[in-house]
Amino acid sequence: MPFPNDEVLMKTASDLVAGLQGVFGKHPGFRPAHAKGKLLSGTFTPSAKAKELSIAPHFNAPSTPVWVRFSNSTGIPNIPDNDGNADPRGIAIRFHLGERKHTDLISHSTPFFPARTGAEFLAFIQAIASSPPDAPHPTPVEQFLGSHPATLAFVQAPKPAPVSYATEEYFGVTALKLINSNGKATFIRIIVSPSTGVQTLTAEETAARDAEYLQDEIVTRVNSSPISFTIKAQIAAEGDKTDDATVHWPADREVVELGTFTLDAVVPDGEKEAKYVIFDPIPRVEGVEPSDDPLLEMRAAIYLISGKQRREAKW
């Protein structure tokens, strides 16, 4: 996972890491976003449809070991699970393909994203940082939301807290490109759906939950019985935007199953492992390619910068 060689992109990515740390505080050894989470392990089994769409090894092997990290929003490591700012929740799936060889999928629990580019996201974060509670109205963030409808849509989208990380649905907002054995390309967006069906809490129910309810519940659940999800792909039609995470594809686009993963254990020393693992939004594997969405390179740079910081931090 190399650093991008675009100096402007790297400067924006570095400013975004610093900006997130300015909003949420600097917490050495933790991510600047989605700092709090739990790492589980299990197995992915592909569908026949996945083999038709892609020559990727994890879509063609009988099964592939996976790590899955569930997380809360913000860069606050001890944010209460029942805090509204902890939504949307996140999921990062690592497919272990061999010794030091892997590919990842990263999604969160809303089909919305607040910005099309890293520069736009940085402006949003800076507007938040410049809008303390006593700021005169309209605050910088209110002005930003007033001029950026996609960001406003993200902020206003319902984000109810889940009963469990295992009862949440997650969305990959950046498009990817699957390549099959004939060289045919298919643009997709990932959806990760729980086998239990989506189960969420009301605001009153969320407030009554413990600050660690999701962390504790997922451990209890997986120790009792395996957890499973289906990885789906929404397939783009000709003319659908594949380079803009803020634009939704029509709801009637075909959705196919790529396979299922089952989680059956908590990763030993999960906090230590989570500190060192750097998930990659760019697939970097034969059979799955990035789209032209500019967020992919930007997010990869952000994850590398923050990952380097985490690994250097002393606990």
C-alpha positions as a Markdown table, in Angstrom:
| # | Residue | x | y | z |
|---|---|---|---|---|
| 1 | Met | 0.0 | 0.0 | 0.0 |
| 2 | Pro | 2.2 | 2.9 | -1.3 |
| 3 | Phe | 1.8 | 6.5 | -0.5 |
| 4 | Pro | 0.3 | 8.5 | -3.5 |
| 5 | Asn | 2.9 | 10.6 | -5.3 |
| 6 | Asp | 0.6 | 13.5 | -5.8 |
| 7 | Glu | 1.9 | 16.3 | -3.5 |
| 8 | Val | -1.3 | 18.3 | -3.5 |
| 9 | Leu | -3.3 | 15.2 | -2.6 |
| 10 | Met | -0.9 | 14.3 | 0.2 |
| 11 | Lys | -1.0 | 17.8 | 1.6 |
| 12 | Thr | -4.8 | 17.7 | 1.7 |
| 13 | Ala | -4.8 | 14.2 | 3.3 |
| 14 | Ser | -2.3 | 15.4 | 5.9 |
| 15 | Asp | -4.5 | 18.5 | 6.6 |
| 16 | Leu | -7.6 | 16.2 | 6.9 |
| 17 | Val | -5.9 | 14.0 | 9.5 |
| 18 | Ala | -4.9 | 17.1 | 11.4 |
| 19 | Gly | -8.4 | 18.6 | 11.0 |
| 20 | Leu | -10.1 | 15.5 | 12.3 |
| 21 | Gln | -7.7 | 15.5 | 15.3 |
| 22 | Gly | -8.5 | 19.1 | 15.9 |
| 23 | Val | -12.2 | 18.4 | 16.1 |
| 24 | Phe | -12.1 | 15.2 | 18.0 |
| 25 | Gly | -8.8 | 15.6 | 19.9 |
| 26 | Lys | -5.5 | 13.9 | 19.3 |
| 27 | His | -5.4 | 10.4 | 20.7 |
| 28 | Pro | -2.1 | 8.7 | 20.0 |
| 29 | Gly | -2.4 | 5.1 | 18.8 |
| 30 | Phe | -6.0 | 5.6 | 17.6 |
| 31 | Arg | -7.6 | 6.4 | 14.2 |
| 32 | Pro | -8.7 | 10.1 | 13.7 |
| 33 | Ala | -12.1 | 8.7 | 12.6 |
| 34 | His | -13.7 | 5.5 | 13.7 |
| 35 | Ala | -11.4 | 5.3 | 16.6 |
| 36 | Lys | -13.5 | 2.9 | 18.8 |
| 37 | Gly | -14.3 | -0.5 | 17.5 |
| 38 | Lys | -14.0 | -4.3 | 17.8 |
| 39 | Leu | -12.1 | -6.7 | 15.6 |
| 40 | Leu | -13.6 | -10.1 | 14.8 |
| 41 | Ser | -12.5 | -13.1 | 12.6 |
| 42 | Gly | -14.2 | -15.5 | 10.3 |
| 43 | Thr | -14.6 | -16.9 | 6.8 |
| 44 | Phe | -15.9 | -15.6 | 3.5 |
| 45 | Thr | -17.6 | -17.9 | 1.0 |
| 46 | Pro | -18.2 | -16.5 | -2.5 |
| 47 | Ser | -21.4 | -16.9 | -4.6 |
| 48 | Ala | -21.5 | -18.3 | -8.1 |
| 49 | Lys | -22.4 | -14.8 | -9.3 |
| 50 | Ala | -19.2 | -13.4 | -7.9 |
| 51 | Lys | -17.2 | -15.9 | -10.0 |
| 52 | Glu | -19.1 | -14.7 | -13.1 |
| 53 | Leu | -18.3 | -11.0 | -12.4 |
| 54 | Ser | -14.7 | -11.2 | -11.2 |
| 55 | Ile | -11.5 | -13.2 | -11.4 |
| 56 | Ala | -10.5 | -11.9 | -7.9 |
| 57 | Pro | -9.0 | -14.7 | -5.8 |
| 58 | His | -11.4 | -14.3 | -2.9 |
| 59 | Phe | -14.4 | -14.5 | -5.3 |
| 60 | Asn | -13.0 | -17.8 | -6.8 |
| 61 | Ala | -11.5 | -19.7 | -3.9 |
| 62 | Pro | -13.8 | -22.0 | -2.0 |
| 63 | Ser | -13.4 | -19.8 | 1.1 |
| 64 | Thr | -11.1 | -17.0 | 2.4 |
| 65 | Pro | -10.3 | -16.0 | 6.0 |
| 66 | Val | -11.4 | -12.6 | 7.0 |
| 67 | Trp | -11.0 | -10.0 | 9.7 |
| 68 | Val | -13.9 | -7.6 | 10.2 |
| 69 | Arg | -13.6 | -4.4 | 12.3 |
| 70 | Phe | -16.9 | -2.8 | 13.4 |
| 71 | Ser | -16.6 | 0.8 | 14.6 |
| 72 | Asn | -18.2 | 4.0 | 15.8 |
| 73 | Ser | -17.8 | 7.3 | 14.1 |
| 74 | Thr | -15.5 | 10.1 | 15.4 |
| 75 | Gly | -11.9 | 10.0 | 16.5 |
| 76 | Ile | -12.8 | 9.7 | 20.1 |
| 77 | Pro | -11.7 | 6.3 | 21.5 |
| 78 | Asn | -14.1 | 6.3 | 24.4 |
| 79 | Ile | -17.2 | 7.8 | 22.7 |
| 80 | Pro | -20.2 | 6.2 | 24.3 |
| 81 | Asp | -21.9 | 3.7 | 22.0 |
| 82 | Asn | -25.2 | 5.4 | 22.8 |
| 83 | Asp | -24.0 | 8.8 | 21.8 |
| 84 | Gly | -25.7 | 10.1 | 18.6 |
| 85 | Asn | -22.3 | 11.3 | 17.3 |
| 86 | Ala | -21.2 | 7.6 | 17.1 |
| 87 | Asp | -23.3 | 7.1 | 14.0 |
| 88 | Pro | -22.8 | 6.2 | 11.3 |
| 89 | Arg | -21.2 | 3.0 | 12.3 |
| 90 | Gly | -18.4 | 1.5 | 10.2 |
| 91 | Ile | -17.3 | -1.9 | 8.9 |
| 92 | Ala | -13.9 | -2.8 | 7.4 |
| 93 | Ile | -13.5 | -6.3 | 5.9 |
| 94 | Arg | -10.0 | -7.7 | 5.3 |
| 95 | Phe | -9.7 | -10.7 | 3.0 |
| 96 | His | -6.5 | -12.6 | 3.9 |
| 97 | Leu | -5.3 | -13.9 | 0.5 |
| 98 | Gly | -1.9 | -15.2 | 1.7 |
| 99 | Glu | 1.3 | -14.2 | 3.4 |
| 100 | Arg | 1.2 | -10.3 | 3.5 |
| 101 | Lys | -1.4 | -10.3 | 0.8 |
| 102 | His | -4.9 | -9.0 | 1.3 |
| 103 | Thr | -7.7 | -6.8 | -0.1 |
| 104 | Asp | -10.2 | -4.8 | 1.8 |
| 105 | Leu | -13.8 | -3.5 | 1.6 |
| 106 | Ile | -14.8 | -0.4 | 3.7 |
| 107 | Ser | -18.3 | 0.7 | 4.3 |
| 108 | His | -20.5 | 2.7 | 6.7 |
| 109 | Ser | -24.1 | 2.5 | 7.9 |
| 110 | Thr | -25.6 | 5.2 | 5.6 |
| 111 | Pro | -25.6 | 5.3 | 1.8 |
| 112 | Phe | -24.7 | 9.0 | 2.0 |
| 113 | Phe | -21.3 | 10.7 | 2.1 |
| 114 | Pro | -20.7 | 14.4 | 2.9 |
| 115 | Ala | -18.3 | 15.3 | 0.1 |
| 116 | Arg | -17.2 | 14.4 | -3.4 |
| 117 | Thr | -13.5 | 15.3 | -2.9 |
| 118 | Gly | -10.9 | 15.5 | -0.2 |
| 119 | Ala | -10.7 | 19.2 | -0.5 |
| 120 | Glu | -14.5 | 19.6 | 0.0 |
| 121 | Phe | -14.4 | 17.3 | 3.0 |
| 122 | Leu | -11.5 | 19.3 | 4.4 |
| 123 | Ala | -13.5 | 22.5 | 4.0 |
| 124 | Phe | -16.4 | 20.8 | 5.9 |
| 125 | Ile | -14.2 | 19.8 | 8.8 |
| 126 | Gln | -12.7 | 23.2 | 9.0 |
| 127 | Ala | -16.2 | 24.8 | 9.1 |
| 128 | Ile | -17.1 | 22.5 | 12.0 |
| 129 | Ala | -13.9 | 23.4 | 13.8 |
| 130 | Ser | -14.7 | 27.1 | 13.3 |
| 131 | Ser | -18.2 | 26.8 | 14.7 |
| 132 | Pro | -18.0 | 26.6 | 18.5 |
| 133 | Pro | -21.3 | 26.6 | 20.5 |
| 134 | Asp | -21.1 | 30.3 | 21.1 |
| 135 | Ala | -20.4 | 31.3 | 17.5 |
| 136 | Pro | -22.7 | 33.8 | 16.0 |
| 137 | His | -25.3 | 32.6 | 13.5 |
| 138 | Pro | -25.1 | 31.7 | 10.7 |
| 139 | Thr | -22.0 | 29.8 | 11.9 |
| 140 | Pro | -19.3 | 28.7 | 9.3 |
| 141 | Val | -20.7 | 25.1 | 9.3 |
| 142 | Glu | -24.3 | 26.4 | 8.8 |
| 143 | Gln | -23.1 | 28.5 | 5.9 |
| 144 | Phe | -21.2 | 25.5 | 4.5 |
| 145 | Leu | -24.3 | 23.3 | 4.7 |
| 146 | Gly | -26.4 | 26.0 | 3.1 |
| 147 | Ser | -24.2 | 26.0 | 0.0 |
| 148 | His | -23.4 | 22.2 | -0.1 |
| 149 | Pro | -26.7 | 20.2 | -0.5 |
| 150 | Ala | -24.9 | 16.8 | -0.6 |
| 151 | Thr | -23.3 | 17.5 | 2.8 |
| 152 | Leu | -26.6 | 18.7 | 4.2 |
| 153 | Ala | -28.3 | 15.5 | 2.9 |
| 154 | Phe | -25.6 | 13.4 | 4.7 |
| 155 | Val | -26.1 | 15.4 | 8.0 |
| 156 | Gln | -29.9 | 15.1 | 7.8 |
| 157 | Ala | -30.1 | 11.4 | 6.8 |
| 158 | Pro | -31.5 | 9.3 | 9.6 |
| 159 | Lys | -28.8 | 7.3 | 11.4 |
| 160 | Pro | -30.6 | 5.3 | 14.1 |
| 161 | Ala | -28.3 | 3.4 | 16.5 |
| 162 | Pro | -28.3 | -0.4 | 15.9 |
| 163 | Val | -29.3 | -3.1 | 18.3 |
| 164 | Ser | -26.0 | -4.6 | 17.5 |
| 165 | Tyr | -23.1 | -4.2 | 15.0 |
| 166 | Ala | -24.5 | -7.5 | 13.7 |
| 167 | Thr | -27.9 | -6.0 | 12.9 |
| 168 | Glu | -26.7 | -3.0 | 10.9 |
| 169 | Glu | -26.5 | -2.6 | 7.1 |
| 170 | Tyr | -23.4 | -1.0 | 5.7 |
| 171 | Phe | -22.8 | 0.8 | 2.4 |
| 172 | Gly | -19.7 | 1.3 | 0.3 |
| 173 | Val | -20.3 | 4.7 | -1.2 |
| 174 | Thr | -17.4 | 4.7 | -3.6 |
| 175 | Ala | -17.8 | 2.7 | -6.8 |
| 176 | Leu | -15.5 | -0.2 | -7.6 |
| 177 | Lys | -14.9 | -2.1 | -10.9 |
| 178 | Leu | -15.1 | -5.9 | -11.2 |
| 179 | Ile | -13.3 | -7.6 | -14.1 |
| 180 | Asn | -14.3 | -11.1 | -15.2 |
| 181 | Ser | -12.4 | -13.7 | -17.2 |
| 182 | Asn | -13.4 | -12.1 | -20.5 |
| 183 | Gly | -12.2 | -8.7 | -19.4 |
| 184 | Lys | -15.7 | -7.3 | -19.0 |
| 185 | Ala | -15.9 | -4.5 | -16.5 |
| 186 | Thr | -18.8 | -4.1 | -14.1 |
| 187 | Phe | -19.1 | -1.0 | -11.9 |
| 188 | Ile | -20.6 | -1.7 | -8.5 |
| 189 | Arg | -21.2 | -0.3 | -5.0 |
| 190 | Ile | -21.0 | -2.7 | -2.1 |
| 191 | Ile | -23.8 | -3.3 | 0.4 |
| 192 | Val | -23.2 | -5.5 | 3.5 |
| 193 | Ser | -26.5 | -6.9 | 4.9 |
| 194 | Pro | -26.9 | -8.7 | 8.2 |
| 195 | Ser | -28.5 | -12.2 | 8.1 |
| 196 | Thr | -30.7 | -11.2 | 11.1 |
| 197 | Gly | -32.2 | -8.3 | 9.1 |
| 198 | Val | -31.7 | -4.7 | 10.1 |
| 199 | Gln | -32.6 | -4.0 | 13.7 |
| 200 | Thr | -32.3 | -0.4 | 15.2 |
| 201 | Leu | -33.2 | 1.4 | 18.3 |
| 202 | Thr | -35.4 | 4.4 | 19.0 |
| 203 | Ala | -33.8 | 7.5 | 20.5 |
| 204 | Glu | -35.3 | 6.6 | 23.8 |
| 205 | Glu | -34.0 | 3.0 | 23.7 |
| 206 | Thr | -30.6 | 4.2 | 22.7 |
| 207 | Ala | -30.4 | 6.7 | 25.6 |
| 208 | Ala | -31.2 | 3.8 | 28.0 |
| 209 | Arg | -28.4 | 1.6 | 26.7 |
| 210 | Asp | -25.0 | 1.4 | 28.3 |
| 211 | Ala | -22.0 | 3.4 | 27.0 |
| 212 | Glu | -20.3 | 0.1 | 26.0 |
| 213 | Tyr | -23.4 | -1.8 | 24.8 |
| 214 | Leu | -22.2 | -2.4 | 21.3 |
| 215 | Gln | -18.7 | -3.5 | 22.3 |
| 216 | Asp | -20.1 | -5.9 | 25.0 |
| 217 | Glu | -23.0 | -7.2 | 22.9 |
| 218 | Ile | -20.9 | -8.2 | 19.9 |
| 219 | Val | -18.5 | -10.2 | 22.1 |
| 220 | Thr | -21.4 | -12.0 | 23.8 |
| 221 | Arg | -23.2 | -12.6 | 20.5 |
| 222 | Val | -20.2 | -14.1 | 18.7 |
| 223 | Asn | -19.2 | -16.2 | 21.7 |
| 224 | Ser | -22.7 | -17.6 | 21.7 |
| 225 | Ser | -23.1 | -18.4 | 18.0 |
| 226 | Pro | -21.6 | -17.3 | 14.6 |
| 227 | Ile | -22.6 | -13.9 | 13.0 |
| 228 | Ser | -23.2 | -13.8 | 9.3 |
| 229 | Phe | -23.6 | -11.1 | 6.6 |
| 230 | Thr | -24.2 | -11.1 | 2.9 |
| 231 | Ile | -22.0 | -9.0 | 0.7 |
| 232 | Lys | -24.1 | -7.6 | -2.2 |
| 233 | Ala | -23.2 | -5.5 | -5.2 |
| 234 | Gln | -25.5 | -2.8 | -6.7 |
| 235 | Ile | -24.7 | -2.8 | -10.4 |
| 236 | Ala | -24.4 | 0.5 | -12.2 |
| 237 | Ala | -26.2 | 1.1 | -15.5 |
| 238 | Glu | -24.8 | 3.0 | -18.4 |
| 239 | Gly | -24.7 | 6.7 | -17.5 |
| 240 | Asp | -24.7 | 6.2 | -13.7 |
| 241 | Lys | -22.1 | 8.4 | -12.0 |
| 242 | Thr | -19.1 | 6.2 | -10.8 |
| 243 | Asp | -16.8 | 9.0 | -9.7 |
| 244 | Asp | -19.0 | 10.8 | -7.2 |
| 245 | Ala | -19.9 | 9.2 | -3.8 |
| 246 | Thr | -22.5 | 11.9 | -3.1 |
| 247 | Val | -24.7 | 10.8 | -6.1 |
| 248 | His | -27.1 | 7.8 | -5.5 |
| 249 | Trp | -27.8 | 5.3 | -8.2 |
| 250 | Pro | -31.5 | 4.7 | -8.9 |
| 251 | Ala | -33.0 | 2.2 | -6.4 |
| 252 | Asp | -34.2 | -0.1 | -9.2 |
| 253 | Arg | -30.6 | -0.9 | -10.2 |
| 254 | Glu | -29.9 | -4.7 | -10.1 |
| 255 | Val | -28.4 | -6.0 | -6.8 |
| 256 | Val | -26.6 | -9.3 | -6.7 |
| 257 | Glu | -25.0 | -11.4 | -4.0 |
| 258 | Leu | -21.3 | -11.8 | -4.0 |
| 259 | Gly | -21.1 | -14.1 | -1.1 |
| 260 | Thr | -21.4 | -14.4 | 2.7 |
| 261 | Phe | -19.0 | -14.1 | 5.6 |
| 262 | Thr | -19.5 | -15.7 | 9.0 |
| 263 | Leu | -17.7 | -14.4 | 12.1 |
| 264 | Asp | -17.0 | -16.9 | 14.9 |
| 265 | Ala | -14.4 | -15.3 | 17.2 |
| 266 | Val | -13.0 | -12.1 | 18.6 |
| 267 | Val | -9.4 | -11.5 | 17.3 |
| 268 | Pro | -7.0 | -12.1 | 20.2 |
| 269 | Asp | -5.2 | -8.9 | 21.2 |
| 270 | Gly | -7.7 | -7.1 | 19.0 |
| 271 | Glu | -6.8 | -3.6 | 20.2 |
| 272 | Lys | -3.1 | -4.2 | 19.4 |
| 273 | Glu | -3.9 | -5.6 | 16.0 |
| 274 | Ala | -6.3 | -2.8 | 15.2 |
| 275 | Lys | -3.6 | -0.3 | 16.0 |
| 276 | Tyr | -1.3 | -1.8 | 13.4 |
| 277 | Val | -3.7 | -2.8 | 10.6 |
| 278 | Ile | -4.2 | -0.2 | 7.9 |
| 279 | Phe | -7.3 | -0.9 | 5.9 |
| 280 | Asp | -7.1 | 0.1 | 2.2 |
| 281 | Pro | -10.1 | 1.5 | 0.3 |
| 282 | Ile | -8.2 | 0.7 | -3.0 |
| 283 | Pro | -8.6 | -3.1 | -3.8 |
| 284 | Arg | -5.1 | -3.7 | -5.2 |
| 285 | Val | -6.0 | -7.2 | -6.4 |
| 286 | Glu | -6.6 | -8.7 | -9.8 |
| 287 | Gly | -10.2 | -8.7 | -10.7 |
| 288 | Val | -11.2 | -5.7 | -8.6 |
| 289 | Glu | -10.1 | -2.2 | -9.6 |
| 290 | Pro | -10.8 | 1.3 | -8.3 |
| 291 | Ser | -13.2 | 3.6 | -10.1 |
| 292 | Asp | -12.3 | 7.2 | -10.9 |
| 293 | Asp | -13.8 | 8.4 | -7.7 |
| 294 | Pro | -11.2 | 10.9 | -6.2 |
| 295 | Leu | -12.1 | 9.8 | -2.7 |
| 296 | Leu | -10.4 | 6.5 | -3.1 |
| 297 | Glu | -6.8 | 7.8 | -3.4 |
| 298 | Met | -7.6 | 10.5 | -0.8 |
| 299 | Arg | -8.9 | 8.0 | 1.8 |
| 300 | Ala | -5.9 | 5.7 | 1.1 |
| 301 | Ala | -3.5 | 8.5 | 1.8 |
| 302 | Ile | -5.4 | 9.5 | 5.0 |
| 303 | Tyr | -5.4 | 5.9 | 6.2 |
| 304 | Leu | -1.6 | 5.6 | 5.5 |
| 305 | Ile | -0.8 | 8.8 | 7.3 |
| 306 | Ser | -2.9 | 8.0 | 10.4 |
| 307 | Gly | -1.7 | 4.4 | 10.3 |
| 308 | Lys | 1.9 | 5.5 | 10.4 |
| 309 | Gln | 1.1 | 7.8 | 13.4 |
| 310 | Arg | -0.7 | 4.9 | 15.2 |
| 311 | Arg | 2.3 | 2.5 | 14.8 |
| 312 | Glu | 4.7 | 5.1 | 16.1 |
| 313 | Ala | 2.6 | 5.9 | 19.2 |
| 314 | Lys | 3.7 | 4.4 | 22.5 |
| 315 | Trp | 1.0 | 2.7 | 24.6 |
